[in-house]
Amino acid sequence: MVKHFFQLTSLNILSNITVPLTGLVDLIVLGHLPNTNALAGISLATILFDYLYWSLGFFRMGTTGQTAIAYGAGKIEECNFILYRSVLLALSLGLVILLISPIYKFLGFELLSGEQAVKIAGKEYFESRIWAAPVVLANFTIIGWLLGKGKSQYVLILTIVANITNILLDYVLVLKWNLAAQGAGVATACSQYVMFFLSFIFTHHRGRGNPIDWQKIFIWKKCLEILTFNRDIFLRTLSLLVAFGTFRNLSSVLGKTTLVSNAILLQFMLISAYLVDGTAFATESIAGNLKGSNNLRQMLSLRNLALQTGILFNTLFILLLLGFAQTFLSLIVSDENIILYSKEFLYWLAPVLISGTFAFIYDGIFAGLTEGKQLRNSMFFSTFLIFLPAALIGWYQKSNHILWFAMFLYMLARALSLHYYYHKLKLE
């Protein structure tokens, strides 16, 4: 198991890290434009996309857990059914989102706080990026399916190709054609379509020799089971988005400098999360396989291995970040005031990321075991009883330090509550 774990972890990290690094390239490109309106606008619009896509992240998480269990039990045909039903539902829901996107955009920007120029840039980004909605959800399911089968090498290829496409289009559309926020949105949307068509080739190739009975695919009852199974994961993710959306919106209320600075720090936090998620995804796949093969006795070893690996990665990342803070911040943005302001709050990332490591690993365990109820309850507790009261105090006191303290409490509450639920499962 140890060898398999590190094989999956290394591949997952390589594929995961390209995503925030691409986001970092976006920040670098936009951060060196004459003003920061485009950068702030994208940060604002990203709140809407986070709510939209992350709340539907169950297409990835649920597909991974279900596929891993079926694969561990040797039910190859059922694995294929899971893929096609999930992709069908994802594309259908993505088209619905595209149709109602004008209403969502209007309501979203009415609720968000920000200067008028920032909102205009944010709307340009939203209008460009939203056209990828159907394939974004489809990509979630395909990646989840590949992870569930332990095919992380295909996920690596998909993410590298998509993110290189994004970076190249950023260069052309933003720097060469001066399209700013609109160009960044087009680049992101196009990269998602590239990923989808390439993933279709991969899944079609893997399916040869295993004919699919399409009449069994289009069974509404089975499709409904997927949505019902993922209800708790949906509610869990929606609560997560409430926390991060509130954090960003309160950052905007505290001023454009705070909004841009916190957006940069959140990008560092995202890089760390993707590093640890490489470990969490491997844990998710193996946990599902163990459940499918009725071999849960190895869960304790898996959990300890995953936690130790995740803590090691995040500790090294924190030391690197703190040691070269000036270099990293100067690379992203040229505004000296934002750099100085960001350095003041950079140290909050250490406690946030360490406590977050435990939360992410436990997320992987529960998702792999398809235990969505515990994930939901933990997130409800952490978001509504811990984070929101603390964050509102930060807003009332107009203190970014208290806002970051609220983020630390949020991560700590997630870790402790999931640890409690893990021992209640009595897996060992």
C-alpha positions in Angstrom: 0.0 0.0 0.0 2.8 2.4 0.8 4.3 2.2 -2.6 0.9 2.7 -4.3 0.2 5.6 -2.0 3.3 7.5 -2.9 2.9 6.8 -6.6 -0.6 8.2 -6.5 0.5 11.1 -4.3 3.4 12.2 -6.6 1.2 12.1 -9.7 -1.6 13.9 -8.0 0.7 16.6 -6.7 2.2 17.2 -10.1 -1.3 17.5 -11.6 -2.7 19.6 -8.8 0.1 22.1 -8.5 -0.3 23.2 -12.1 -3.8 24.6 -11.3 -2.8 27.2 -8.6 0.4 27.9 -10.5 -1.7 28.9 -13.5 -3.8 31.1 -11.2 -0.5 32.5 -10.0 0.4 33.3 -13.6 -2.9 35.1 -13.9 -2.0 37.2 -10.9 1.4 38.0 -12.2 0.1 39.0 -15.6 -2.8 41.1 -14.2 -0.7 42.4 -11.3 1.6 44.2 -13.6 -1.0 46.1 -15.6 -1.1 49.9 -15.1 -3.8 49.6 -12.4 -5.2 46.8 -10.2 -8.8 47.0 -11.2 -8.7 43.9 -13.4 -6.9 42.0 -10.6 -9.4 43.1 -8.0 -12.4 42.5 -10.4 -11.3 38.9 -11.1 -10.9 38.3 -7.3 -14.5 39.5 -6.9 -15.9 37.5 -9.8 -14.1 34.4 -8.6 -16.4 34.5 -5.5 -19.3 33.8 -7.9 -17.4 31.0 -9.7 -16.4 29.5 -6.4 -20.0 29.3 -5.2 -21.0 27.9 -8.6 -18.4 25.3 -9.3 -17.2 24.4 -5.8 -20.8 23.8 -4.7 -21.0 21.3 -7.5 -17.7 19.7 -6.6 -19.6 16.6 -5.6 -19.4 15.6 -9.3 -15.7 15.1 -8.6 -15.7 13.9 -5.0 -18.7 11.6 -5.3 -17.5 10.1 -8.6 -14.1 9.3 -7.1 -15.6 7.6 -4.0 -18.2 5.6 -5.9 -15.7 4.6 -8.6 -13.0 3.6 -6.1 -15.4 1.3 -4.2 -16.7 -0.3 -7.4 -13.2 -0.7 -8.7 -12.0 -2.2 -5.4 -14.9 -4.7 -5.6 -13.9 -5.6 -9.2 -17.1 -4.2 -10.7 -15.6 -2.8 -13.9 -18.9 -2.5 -15.7 -20.4 -0.5 -12.9 -17.4 1.9 -13.0 -18.2 2.7 -16.6 -21.9 3.3 -15.8 -20.8 5.7 -13.0 -18.8 7.7 -15.5 -21.4 8.0 -18.3 -24.3 8.8 -16.0 -22.2 11.5 -14.2 -21.0 13.1 -17.4 -24.6 13.1 -18.7 -25.8 14.9 -15.6 -22.9 17.3 -15.5 -23.4 18.4 -19.1 -27.1 18.9 -18.6 -26.7 20.9 -15.4 -23.9 22.9 -17.1 -26.3 24.0 -19.9 -28.9 25.0 -17.4 -26.3 27.2 -15.6 -25.3 28.8 -18.9 -29.0 29.7 -19.5 -29.6 31.3 -16.1 -26.1 32.9 -15.9 -27.3 36.5 -16.7 -29.6 36.3 -13.6 -26.9 34.8 -11.5 -24.4 37.5 -12.6 -26.8 40.3 -11.9 -27.8 39.1 -8.4 -24.2 38.1 -7.5 -22.6 41.5 -8.3 -25.5 43.3 -6.5 -24.7 41.4 -3.4 -20.9 41.7 -3.6 -19.1 44.8 -2.4 -16.6 46.7 -4.5 -15.8 49.9 -6.4 -17.6 50.4 -9.7 -14.5 50.0 -11.8 -13.7 46.8 -10.0 -17.2 45.4 -10.6 -17.0 46.3 -14.3 -13.8 44.3 -14.7 -15.3 41.5 -12.7 -18.4 41.3 -15.0 -16.2 41.2 -18.1 -14.3 38.2 -16.6 -17.6 36.5 -15.6 -19.2 36.9 -19.1 -16.2 35.4 -20.8 -15.5 32.5 -18.4 -19.1 31.3 -17.9 -19.3 29.8 -21.4 -17.2 26.9 -20.2 -19.8 25.8 -17.5 -21.0 22.6 -19.2 -17.5 21.2 -19.7 -16.2 22.4 -16.3 -18.7 20.1 -14.6 -18.0 17.3 -17.1 -14.3 17.6 -16.4 -15.0 17.2 -12.6 -16.7 13.9 -13.2 -14.0 12.6 -15.6 -11.2 13.5 -13.2 -13.1 12.0 -10.3 -13.5 8.8 -12.3 -9.9 8.6 -13.3 -8.8 9.2 -9.7 -11.2 6.5 -8.4 -9.5 4.0 -10.8 -6.1 5.2 -9.7 -5.3 6.6 -13.1 -3.6 9.7 -11.9 -1.2 9.8 -14.8 -4.1 10.7 -17.1 -5.2 13.5 -14.7 -1.6 14.8 -14.8 -1.6 15.0 -18.6 -5.1 16.7 -18.7 -4.2 19.4 -16.2 -0.8 20.1 -17.7 -2.3 20.6 -21.2 -5.2 22.7 -20.0 -3.0 24.9 -17.9 -0.4 25.5 -20.5 -3.2 26.5 -22.8 -4.5 28.9 -20.2 -1.0 30.5 -19.7 -0.4 30.9 -23.5 -3.8 32.4 -24.0 -3.2 34.8 -21.0 -0.1 36.0 -22.7 -1.8 36.6 -26.0 -5.1 38.0 -24.9 -4.1 40.0 -21.8 -0.6 41.2 -22.6 -0.6 41.3 -26.4 -4.3 42.2 -27.1 -4.8 44.2 -23.9 -8.1 42.5 -23.1 -7.4 42.5 -19.3 -10.1 40.8 -17.3 -12.1 39.7 -20.4 -9.0 38.1 -21.9 -8.3 36.2 -18.7 -11.8 34.8 -18.7 -11.6 33.7 -22.3 -8.3 32.0 -21.6 -9.7 30.0 -18.7 -12.8 29.0 -20.6 -10.8 27.8 -23.6 -8.5 25.8 -21.5 -11.5 23.9 -20.0 -12.7 23.0 -23.5 -9.3 21.7 -24.4 -9.3 19.5 -21.2 -12.7 18.1 -22.0 -12.0 17.0 -25.6 -8.7 15.5 -24.5 -10.3 13.6 -21.6 -13.0 12.3 -24.0 -10.2 10.7 -26.0 -8.7 9.2 -22.9 -12.0 7.7 -21.6 -13.0 6.4 -25.0 -9.7 4.7 -25.4 -9.9 3.2 -22.0 -13.4 1.9 -22.7 -12.5 -0.1 -25.8 -13.1 -3.8 -25.4 -15.8 -3.0 -22.7 -19.0 -2.3 -24.7 -21.5 -0.1 -22.9 -25.2 -0.9 -22.9 -26.6 2.6 -23.5 -30.1 1.6 -22.5 -28.8 1.0 -19.0 -27.1 4.4 -18.9 -30.2 6.4 -19.5 -32.1 5.1 -16.4 -33.4 8.1 -14.5 -33.5 6.2 -11.2 -29.8 5.5 -11.4 -29.1 9.1 -12.3 -31.2 10.3 -9.4 -29.3 8.0 -7.0 -26.1 9.8 -7.9 -27.6 13.2 -7.0 -29.1 11.8 -3.8 -25.8 10.2 -2.8 -24.0 13.5 -3.3 -26.5 15.6 -1.4 -24.4 15.8 1.7 -21.3 16.6 -0.2 -23.1 19.4 -2.0 -24.3 20.9 1.3 -20.8 20.5 2.8 -19.2 22.3 -0.1 -21.8 25.0 -0.1 -20.9 25.7 3.5 -17.3 25.9 2.6 -18.1 28.5 0.0 -20.0 30.5 2.5 -16.8 30.7 4.6 -14.5 31.6 1.7 -17.0 33.9 0.0 -17.6 35.8 3.2 -13.8 36.1 3.8 -13.3 37.6 0.3 -16.4 39.9 0.5 -15.4 41.2 3.9 -11.9 41.7 2.5 -13.5 43.9 -0.1 -15.4 45.9 2.5 -12.1 46.6 4.2 -10.8 48.2 1.0 -9.2 47.4 -2.3 -5.7 47.0 -0.8 -7.0 44.4 1.6 -9.0 42.7 -1.1 -6.0 42.4 -3.4 -3.6 41.4 -0.6 -5.9 38.7 0.7 -6.5 37.5 -2.8 -2.7 37.0 -3.1 -2.4 35.2 0.2 -5.4 33.0 -0.6 -3.5 32.1 -3.8 -0.6 30.9 -1.7 -3.1 29.1 0.5 -4.5 27.5 -2.6 -1.1 26.3 -3.7 -0.6 24.6 -0.3 -4.1 23.1 -0.5 -3.4 21.6 -3.9 -0.1 20.1 -2.5 -1.9 18.5 0.4 -4.8 17.5 -1.8 -2.4 15.4 -3.8 -2.0 13.3 -0.7 -5.8 13.6 0.1 -6.8 12.3 -3.4 -4.5 9.3 -3.0 -6.0 8.7 0.4 -9.5 9.0 -1.1 -8.8 6.5 -3.9 -7.1 3.9 -1.6 -9.8 4.3 1.2 -12.5 3.6 -1.4 -10.6 0.6 -2.7 -10.2 -0.7 0.9 -13.9 -0.4 1.5 -14.8 -2.1 -1.8 -12.5 -5.0 -1.0 -13.6 -5.2 2.7 -10.1 -4.5 3.9 -10.6 -1.6 6.3 -8.0 -2.9 8.8 -5.4 -0.9 6.9 -7.2 2.4 7.4 -5.2 3.4 10.5 -1.9 3.0 8.5 -3.3 4.9 5.6 -4.5 7.8 7.8 -1.2 8.1 9.6 0.8 7.9 6.4 -1.3 10.6 4.8 -1.2 12.9 7.7 2.6 12.7 8.1 3.1 13.2 4.4 0.7 16.2 4.3 2.3 17.9 7.3 5.8 17.5 5.8 4.7 19.1 2.5 3.0 22.0 4.2 5.9 22.6 6.6 8.4 22.8 3.7 6.0 25.1 1.8 5.6 27.5 4.7 9.3 27.7 5.3 9.9 28.5 1.6 7.1 31.1 1.6 8.3 32.9 4.7 12.0 32.8 3.7 11.4 34.3 0.2 8.3 36.4 0.9 9.6 39.6 -0.7 10.6 37.7 -3.9 7.3 35.9 -4.3 5.2 39.0 -3.6 7.3 41.2 -5.9 6.9 38.6 -8.7 3.1 38.8 -8.4 2.4 42.5 -8.0 4.5 45.7 -8.5 2.5 47.9 -6.1 4.8 48.5 -3.1 1.9 49.3 -0.7 0.3 45.9 -1.5 3.6 44.1 -1.0 4.1 45.7 2.4 0.6 45.1 3.5 0.7 41.4 2.4 3.9 40.8 4.3 2.1 42.0 7.5 -0.4 39.2 7.2 1.7 36.5 5.6 2.5 34.8 8.9 -1.1 33.9 9.4 -0.7 31.3 6.7 1.4 29.1 9.0 -1.3 28.2 11.6 -4.0 28.2 8.9 -2.1 25.7 6.6 -1.0 23.3 9.4 -4.5 22.9 10.8 -5.8 22.8 7.2 -3.6 19.8 6.5 -5.5 17.6 9.0 -8.9 18.9 7.6 -7.9 18.0 4.0 -6.6 14.5 4.8 -9.8 13.7 6.8 -11.8 15.1 3.9 -10.1 12.5 1.6 -10.8 9.6 4.0 -14.5 10.4 4.4 -15.0 11.1 0.7 -13.3 7.8 -0.2 -15.6 5.9 2.2 -18.6 7.9 0.8 -19.4 9.1 4.3 -20.9 12.4 3.3 -23.0 13.0 6.4 -19.9 13.5 8.6 -18.4 15.9 6.1 -21.6 17.9 6.0 -21.9 18.1 9.8 -18.3 19.1 10.3 -18.6 21.9 7.7 -21.8 23.2 9.2 -20.2 23.4 12.6 -17.0 25.0 11.4 -18.6 27.5 9.1 -21.7 28.7 11.0 -20.8 28.3 14.6 -17.1 29.1 14.5 -16.0 31.1 11.4 -18.9 33.4 10.7 -19.1 34.9 14.3 -15.4 35.4 14.4 -15.3 36.9 10.8 -18.1 39.3 11.6 -16.1 40.5 14.7 -13.2 41.2 12.3 -15.6 43.2 10.0 -17.0 45.1 13.0 -13.5 46.0 14.3 -12.3 46.6 10.7 -9.4 44.3 11.5 -7.8 42.0 8.8 -5.9 40.3 11.6 -9.2 39.1 13.2 -10.4 38.1 9.8 -7.4 35.8 9.4 -7.8 34.5 13.0 -11.3 33.5 12.0 -9.9 31.5 9.0 -7.5 29.7 11.4 -10.4 28.9 13.8 -12.3 27.6 10.8 -9.6 25.2 9.7 -9.0 24.1 13.3 -12.7 23.3 13.8 -12.8 21.3 10.7 -9.8 19.2 11.7 -11.0 18.5 15.2 -14.6 17.7 14.3 -13.5 15.3 11.5 -11.0 13.7 13.9 -13.9 13.1 16.3 -16.1 11.6 13.6 -13.3 9.4 12.3 -13.0 7.7 15.7 -16.8 7.2 15.9 -16.6 5.1 12.7 -14.4 2.6 14.6 -12.6 1.4 11.5 -9.5 0.1 13.3 
